């Protein structure tokens, strides 16, 4: 059978999608032992896990990009989950990092705007997960800043305010939320979760992956595997199994 004929006979294969939208902590999530790679492994042949992390970005820029990633005409109905993971850059101190800084109230407004946009293209609230920025280990991050000739341009208490705002937005919008800032500091030294005081270490990636999977597993693990197991393909008439 010609490929064109096979394509005409068979239904279009559409993989459901999990969209990871965020800053560098999302962009780096497909590195070895990254939290995005963990999800992709768990969901292989069930979903495409799509990395749309953009290093250095804040919510002011992200809200402009989101409508270019998902529109009502580009199969928004195939999206089974979206993570929105911003705040590590928004919470940078204005006087020391004005380019990335976004005021707290605007940060909350931007998150709401992104959630409302997703709802407008029929990505329902139960498919959206907001993730707060992780805590900041100031002494480690200060070393990174000093190495570049800069001063410490973030502080953990300020990051916590943004995390609280993210949690509040999720409450108001009816979405799930993963409060990394609180969870990572709960009864423990959180420094081992971070590689440089800001970005996640292998342990931090593992922690985030486990926390996120606990929220996604019930929704996604029941999705069927796409295409039959190879032993179940009728080798004498593969078209009957595959088209």
N, C-alpha and C positions, 0 to 999 in steps of 0.2 A: 504493500500500500504506500502510495506517495505520501510524503509528509504533509503536503497541503490538504490532501484528502483526509488524513488522520485528524488534522486540526479542525477541519470542517465538521467531522463526525463527533469529535469529543467536546465536552464542555470545557470552557476556559478554567484552568486551575488558578484559583485565587487563594493565596495564603493569607490568613488573618494577620494583622500587624499589631505589635506592641511598640509604641513610639516613646523613646526616651529623649526628652527635651530639657536641656539645661546648659550649664557652663562647663568649665574644664573638668569638674568632677564627673560629669556625664561623658564628656569627650574621651576621657582616659579610661572609661569603664570597660572598654573592649581589650584593654591590655591584659597580659597574662594574669590570671586569677582576679580579674576585674569583676565588679558586680553585674555589669551588662553582659559580659561573656558567660557568667553563671546562668543568667536568665536564658540566654540564647541556647545554652546546652540543655537546660531543662525543657525547653520548648521546641527543640529541633523536630521538624516534620509536623509541627502543630501551628507554629506562628513564626513570622519573620520578626525578629527584634531589631528595630531600626534605631541606630544611634544618630541623634541630631544634637549632640553636645557641641557647644561653640565656646572655646576657651576665652575667658576674659569678659564675656558678655554679661549684661545685667537685664533686669526686666524691662527697662525703658526700650532697649533694643529688641529684646525677645518678642515683645507684643507686636512689633512691626513685622517680624519674620513669620510668626505662627500662621497667619492666613496664607502665606506662600507655601507652607508645608502641608496644610490640610485645607481642602475646600470641599464644599458640597458636591462638586463635580469630579472629585478625584477619589472616590470610594471611601469616604469617611466612615461608611457603614462597615468597612472591613477592619476598622480599628477596634480592638478589644480592650486595650488599656493605653493610657497616656500618663507618663510621669512628668511633672513640672518641677524642676529642681534648680531654683535660683535663690540668691541671697548672699552668697559668699562675697560677691563683688559689690552688690548694692550696698552692703553694710560697711564698705570701706569708709574710713574717716574722711569727711569732706575736705578738711583743710590740708590733708596730706595726699589724698587720692581723688581729686574732684572729677576726673574723667569717668571713673567707674561708679562713684558714689551716686546713689539714688535716695532721696529723703524717705523716711520710714512710711509716711502716709502715702506717698506716690507708689512705693513698693507694693503696699497692700492693694492700692487701686489697680496697679498693673496686673497683679495676680488675678484679681477679680475679673478684669477685662479679658484675660486669656481664658479663664474658665467659662465666662459668658460666651465668648466666641466659639469655643468648642461645643457648647450646648446649642448654639445657633446653627451648627452644621450637623446636629444630631449625634454628637458624642455625649452620651448621657453622663450625669454626675457620678454614677456608680462605676464608670470606667476611668475616672480621673483620680490620680493620686498626687497630692502636693507633698513635696519633701522639703523640710526645713534645711538651712545650712547646718553643717556639723559645727561643733564647738571649735574655737580657735585656741591653739596652744601658743600663747604669745611669745614665750622665750625662743621657741624653735622658729616661728615665723619672723621674729625680729632678726635672727641670724641671716635668713634669706634676704630680708630687706637691706640689711647692712652690707651684705655682699654685693648688692647692686648700687650701693651708695645712697640708699634711701633710709628714712626712719621707719619705725614700726607704724604701719598704715591701717591697722585694724585692731580691734580689741574684743575680747570674748563677751564682755557685758553688752556691748552694742550689738554683736551678732545675735545674742540671746533675745534682744528686743525684736529683731527681724524674724527670728524663729517664732516668737509668740504671735507676731502679726500674721505669719503664714498659717499658724494653727487656727487663728481667729477667722481668717478668710475661708479656710476649709469648712469650719463650723457654719459660717453664714451661707456658703454656697452648696452645702450638702455633699461635699466630696470627702473621700478618705484623706488622711494625712499621716505622714511618717515623721515624727518629731525627733529627728536625729540629735539635735542639740541637747535635748533633755535625756534621751535614752543613753547616749554615749557617756554622759556624766553621772549617771545614776549609780551611786554607791561605788565608784571606782575612779582610778586615775585613767583619764581618756587619752593620754599622750600616745599610747601604743597604737591607737586607731588612726594616727596621722603620720604621714611620711615626712612632712616639712613644717608641721604646725597648721597647715591649711588643707592640703590634699590628703586623700585617704591612703593609708598603708595597706599591705596585704590583709592584715587583721581587720582594718576598717572596711575594706571592700567585702570581706567575708561577713562582717556584722551587718552591713547594709543589705547584702544579698539575702541573708536569712530573714531579716525583718521584712523586706519587700516581698519575698516569696510567700511568707506567711499571709500576706494580704492578697496575693494574686493566685495562690494555689487553688483555692476553691472555685475561683472564676475560670481558670484556664486549664487546670490539669484534666478536666473532663472533655476538653476539645479532642476530637478524633485525630488520629494520625492520618496525614494526607497520603493517599495512594496505599494500596494493600502491601502487607508484608511480602517479601519476595517469595517465600515458600507458598503463599496463597495465590500467586499468579499462575494462571493456566498456561503452561509453556507451549501447549499445542495450539492454543488460540489466545494469545496475549491481548488481542483487541477486546475480547469479552471482559477482561479484568481491568483494562487500563483506559478504555474509552467509554 
